[in-house]
Amino acid sequence: MHPQFVAKTYHPHQLLNELGLSYVGARNAMVRPAKWTRQAPPTTVETAELFISGRQAAFILWAQRMNGGLLPGGDQLRTVEAFRAPTGPERQRSTDRLEDGGCLVEVGLHLPPQLRPRILTGFAHYVESLGGTAEIGHALQVPGVGFVPVRILREAVDRLSQFAFVRVVRPMPRLRAFHPMERTASATGLEAPTLPSEGAVDPTVKMAVLDGGLPQDGPMAPWARSHEGSKVGTATSNYLDHGHNVTSAALFGPLIPGQRAPRPYGTVDHFRVVDEDPEDDLALYRTLDRIDTILRGNPHEFINLSLGPDLPIEDDEIHP
């Protein structure tokens, strides 16, 4: 879009409707417009880049009308600075880190509601034609977008990126494990804080903690209940310790040796969403699916997540 026409009121819906095209997504982009109404010469500025989809005939019609001097969409065409087809390489992120041979990648797809089943089926067949497997059963879907794990040979990633509805291809991120303390030592002379004897100030105020689990008979029991996530495996002591610490922080905040812990404001529902094998290559997707299932079925006013993917989340592309 021309940077002077990025407000929602300038969305080119009339232009797209006349051409039989559909808006499927957007992202930020940098552009140096050929002209603008400001007095200073045009410079490179931020704008919105729209993703649109349509039949090939619609794009051919657009070209024919432009060549014939018939400008579609009335004056909305002036809001468009440039249009192009995205290339396979620009859809890839950090794929140079993939090792040779078989690999697991995360593919973000545009999934317009009316075409979602057809796109997923077509994508699975396309991946199969490249000698790979699309893990459609583990796909994470939100309105308009889906993320699919794909097992494929490194040399086929370029062709994978050419599928029309692909938005991004990147190495599959892993679940960041709970890193244990590298060094521990007993602190002499420090008296453990005492826990309050009262219940929560307002038991109706509930927080959902989604973490490594909570011992059933632990000291948090008066203010916290432990629940098992969907299809979660066996718990481990390391993750239970992490879940205990997170729950303690959520209830009492920082504790001071020898002083009484403050009375909690509310109560905690602790849902265990990780298990004894968090390092398998689809652990992040399984964990996200458990979190989504829990939050849909158990609405809470407050939510605590002290886990995540083992990579930085950058703002240049969509991410599950």
N, C-alpha and C positions, 0 to 999 in steps of 0.2 A: 504494500500500500504506500501511496505518497505520504511522507511523514506529516503533512499538514491535514491528513484525512484519516487519522487513526481512531478517532472517537467512535463510540458505538453507533451514533446517529449516521455515520458515513458508511456503515457496513453495506457492501454492494449487493444486497439481496435482489434488487430488481434486475441487475445485470445477470446474476446467476440464474434467476428464474427464467428470464428470456432465452438463455442459452441451454437450459435443461441441465444445469450443473448444481452440485450440492457442496455446501461448506462442511468440512469434516474436522477441522482443527486449526490451530494457530501457534505461533511462537514468535519471540522477539528476533529482530534482524537489524542489520546496519545497512544503510543505503545512502548514496549521494544522488539526490534527485537532479534531473536535467534542468528543471526550472522550479522556482517557487516565488511566492509573492513578497517575501522579505527583501529588504533593500540590499543586504549583504549577499555576496555570491554564495551559491549552494555549497554546503559542506556535508560531510558524512555524519548522519544522525541516526538515532534509533527509530525503528518503525515496527509495524506488525506484518508478519508474513503469514498469509492464509493458505491452508491446504484445501483444495477443492477436488471433487471427483465427478466423473461422468463418463458416458459412453464416448467411444472414439468419434462417432459421427457428430457429437456435440462440439468437440474441439475443431473438427474440420469445418463445421458450419461457422464457427467463430472466425476462423481464418478467412473463409470465403466472404463473409460479410465485411470484415475489415478491409480486405483487398478491393471490395466493391464500393468502399466509401460509406457503407451503412454501419453506423456506430450503434451497437446494442446497449441497452440499459440507459438510454437517455444521457444525462450528464454524469452518470455514475462512473463511466469509463475514465473520466479525468482523475478519479481517486486512486486509480491503479497506476503505479509507477512502472512496473515490469511484471512479466509472467514468464514462467519457464517450467520445464519438467525436472523434478529432482533426480539426481544421478545416484547410482548404487554406492560409490565411495563416500559421498557426503552423508549417507545414512548410517555409516559405521562409526562406532566409538570404541577406541582402545583395542581394536581387533588385531593390532600388531603384537599384542601380548599373547595371543593364542599360540599354543604349541602346534607343531606339525602333527598330522594324523587326525584322529577323531577328537572332537571338542564339544563342549556344551555352551551354547550361546542363548542370550535372552533377546527375543524379537518383540518389539512393540509394533502393534498393528492398529491402523485406523479401522474401526468397526462401526459404521453407521448402522443404527438399529434395524433398518429394513433389509440390510444386506449381511448382517452378522453371521447367520448360519452358512450362507453361501461362501463368504470370504474365508471362514475357518476351514470349511471342507476343501475349498480350492487350494488354500495354503498348505494343508496337510498333504494333498496330492502332489503339489509342486515340490515340497520338501522331499517326498518319497521319490520323485523323479530324479532328484539330485543325490540319491543314495542315503538320505538322512531320515530322521524320525522326529516329527513334531509331537511333543507331549501335550496334546490338546486337553487331556484329562487333568493336567496340573495348571492349566491356563488361569491367569488372574484377569477378571474382566470388570471394568467400570464403564459408565456410560460413554459410548463413543470410542473407547480404547480397550485393547486387550494386550496382555503380555504372555508370550508362549515360550517355554523352554524348547530348544531344538538341538538334537544331537546330529552332528554333521561333520564331514571332513573339512579341515582348515581350508583346503584349496577350493571348496565349493561355496565359501562365505560370500564371495563377490557376486556369484549368480543368485544366491539366496537374497541378497540385498536388492535385487532387481524386481522382486515381486511388487506389483503395483501398489498394494495397500501397506507396505512396510514403511514404518516411520523411523525406526532405529534398530540397529543390531549392535550388541555389545557382549563381552564375555559375561557368563552367568555369575552374578555376585554371590558370595557365600555369606552365611549367617555369622555374624561376629560372635565368637564364643566368649564366655565370661572368663576373662583372664585372671588366673589366681595371683595372689601376692607372690612376688619373686622371693622376698625375704620377710620372715616374721620373727619377732622376738617378744618374750614376755616382758610386760612393763611392770616393774615392781613398785609397790607403794601407791598404786592407783586403785581406788575403791569403785567397784561397779555401780552404775546408777541403779536406783530402785525404781520399780515400775509403779504407776499409780494404782490405787485400789478402786477407783471409780470407773464407771463405764464411760462411753463417749458422751460429749456434751450434747450432741444431737445424733442419735443412732440412725435417723432417717437420711443423714448425709452420707452417701456411700461412694467410695472410690474403687474402681477396678484396677488391680495391679496384675499385669500380664507378664509373667517372668518364669523363673525356674522351679517354682513350687514352694510350699510352706509345710513344715512338719506339723502333723495333726495335733500332737501334744506339746507343741512349743510354747514359749512364753507369750506369743502374740495372740493366743487363742481367745482371750476375753474380748478382743476388739477386731479380730480378723478370722474369716472363714476360708478354708482351702477348697478349691474346686479343680477338677481335672478337665483339661481341654479336650476337644474332639480328636479321637484316634491318636492320642499322645502315648508314647512309649514309657519305658521305665524311668523313674527319677534317679538322680545321682546326688551324692552328698555335696559336691561342689555347687551344683545348681540350686539345691535346697538352701545352702548357706547364702548364696546370692539372693534368692527370693526372700529369705529371712531378713537380710540387711536392707533390702529395698523396702520391704513392708515396715520395718522399724523406722526408717527415714520418713516414710509417708505418714506414719502415725504420730511420731514424736519429734521429728526434726533432729538436729544435732544434739547429742547427749553429752553432758558434762560429768566427768568422773566424780563420784561421791554425792552428786545432787540427784534429786528426785526428777524423774522424767515427767514432762507436762501431761496433763490430761488430754487425750486425743479429741479433736473436734468432731470426728465422725468415725465410721467403721470402714473396713477394707474387705472386699471380696478378691481373694488372690486366686487367679486362674493360671495353672501350669500349662505353658504352651511349648516348652522345649523338653527334650528327653535325652536319653543316654547316647544318642547318635546324632548330634547336631552338625556333624561335619560332612554328612553325605551331600552330594551336589545339588539336591533339590530341597535341602532343609529350610532355606529362606522362604521358598514358596509354600511349603507345608505349614511353616509357622505363621505366615501372613494369612493363609486360609483359615487356620484355627482362630487367629485374632478376629478376623472378619466374622466368622460364625458366632463367636462369643459375644461380640459387641452388637450384632444384629438381634440376638436373642436375650441379651441382658443389658438394657439401657442403664447407664450410670451418669451421674453429673460430672464426675472427674475420672480421668484415665491416666495411668502411669505406664510408660514404656521405657524400660532401661536396657533395651537390646536393639539390634538393628543390623543392617548389612555392613560387611567389612569393606567399605569403599566410601569415598566422599561423594555426596550427592550434589552434582553441579546443576545449574539452572538452564543449561543450554538445550536440554531435551527432557521429554516426559520420562517418568520413572515410577515403577509400582510402589 
